[in-house]
Amino acid sequence: MKIGIFDSGLGGLVITRSFINALPEYDYIYYGDTAHLPYGDKTSGSILAYTLEAMRFLISQNCGLIIIACNTATSIALRYIQQRFIPAYAPDVKVLGVVIPTVETAAACSSSKIGVVATAATIRSHIFEQELHKISPAMNIQEVAAPLLVPAIENNDFARAAQLVENYAAEFQKIDSLILGCTHYPLLKDCFQAALPSVNIISQDELMGAKLADYLKRHVEIDIALSRNGEYLFLVNNLNRHYQHVAATLFPGIPVREVTGITERAG
Ligand code: DGL
């Protein structure tokens, strides 16, 4: 059984890099639903439908552990997938998200006020606020939606993205930590840090690898079922040159393949 990773687009590659850095010996299949991005401005119904379709695909590819490496899909779809879909469809498969590990890290290193920047759908769900308050009920939290950032990143317009980061960063008041609550934002980590120099930037590319390693150590029954040939497969349903370039930078020599016909039924 392989480790499946799902995201709407480029951000998932950054998280996959973090997993492979920490655990290179496992077999990974990354699937990006690039035909439907950005997820952040979609309805909850569409996000759930797309995510379910991706789960079916990764399960059909023999993934026994799937990480939804998309905060938007985690916010909207993870609970339904864990509680309703998986028990009925593939009870042996484990599906995890990215919000809880991020919130655990943030709560451990923040003292006064945490900021969260994420897509519109993620902010609308208030999942970061709710999960942070479960750990630390008195925690002061400020959430800011950044609906224009993912489109700028996916369009390879990093000059515009940098300007947008400055604008969004200016909305935060007196935060000591900032959660980059979208897997695309680690690509702009330096911009966020420059805009908020005294703030501790919590970036999922720096924490998810260690969190997965820790999870597998604590769940030996899952770990022993995972194959370890160091094989990495990258699949998207709409491949463009910018995507290929970012993938080639992060994973030199490993091609990204386009797969078609797996999301037509969703949305
Ligand atoms: N990468 C996704 C996330 O972590 C969002 C990108 C999108 O809007 O499609 O939220």
Residues whose N, C-alpha, C, O or C-beta is under 5 A from the ligand:
A	BS01	DGL	S8 G11 L37 P38 Y39 G40 A69 C70 N71 T72 T119 V150 G181 C182 T183 H184
